[in-house]
Amino acid sequence: MFEEEEEENENNGGYRRRREEPLYTEKIFADRKIFFVDLKSNDRGKFLKITEDVRGRRDTIMVPEETLQELIDALNNVSDFLKNEDDQD
């Protein structure tokens, strides 16, 4: 579900990736890192693609639409924890 679609290349019998434009995208700059947050879609549904770029090296995670709210809740919990921790200092 999460891999970008591949289609057969008729010229050489191999495969090439089909790059679809994101449905929605955000770019976050943090120190020497860039985070790309892209909502994408393929024939199996929607998914969130989060890519971290550090000096040209990229790591990516894919989150299916069905799990997205759980991820958002977890991030909110971490944010709340950090706020409470700062208030106690």
N, C-alpha and C positions, 0 to 999 in steps of 0.2 A: 504494500500500500504506500510505502513512504518513498521508495526510490523514484526518481524522476523517470518518466516513461522512456523506454528505449524502442527504437523502431529499426527494422532491417534496412540496411543501406543496399540498394539494388546494384550499385556500381561495383562494389568489391565483396559483397556477401557478408560483410561485418555488420556491426551495430553502431549506431550513433545516438547520442542523447538528444531528446527533443526538449528544448528549453521553453517552458511555458512562462508567461509573465505572471508574477504573483497577483493574487486578488487584492492583497494589501501588503504594504511593506513599511518597515521602520528601520532606521540606522542609528545606532547608539555608539558614541565615541567615549572611551574610558582609557586614560593613560595611553599606552601604545597599542591598545586593542580596539577593534571595531566589531560590534555585534550587529548582525543582520537578522531581523525578525520578519519572516515572510509567511503569509498565509497563502497556501497553494492548494491546487485541486488537480486530481487526476480521475481516471474512470472508476477508481475505488473509493473516492470521497475526498474530503478536505483534510488538510493537515497543516500543522505549524512547523516550519523549518527554521531552526535557530543556528546560525553559523557564527563562530568566533574566528576572527582573522587577526593573527599576531605576526606582523612582518611577513605576510605572504603565506604563512602556514595556516590552514583552515581545518577546524573541527566542527562537525555538524551533528545536531540531534534532530530527530523528527518526532513530533507528538501528534497522534491522531486526534481528530476533532472530538471523539468520544471521551478522551482523557484530558482534554485541554482544561476543563474547569478544575479538575483535581490538581493540575500543575499550578494554576492561578491561585487556588486556595493555599497550596503549600508555600508559594512565594509570598503571599500575604501574611501567612503565619511567621515566616522568617522575618519579614519587614516589621511586624508587630513585636516580635521578640527583640529585635535590634532597638526599636523605639523605647521599649520598656527598660532595656538594659542601659540605654543612654540616660533615661530619667532617674535611674538609681545611682548614677555616678555623681 
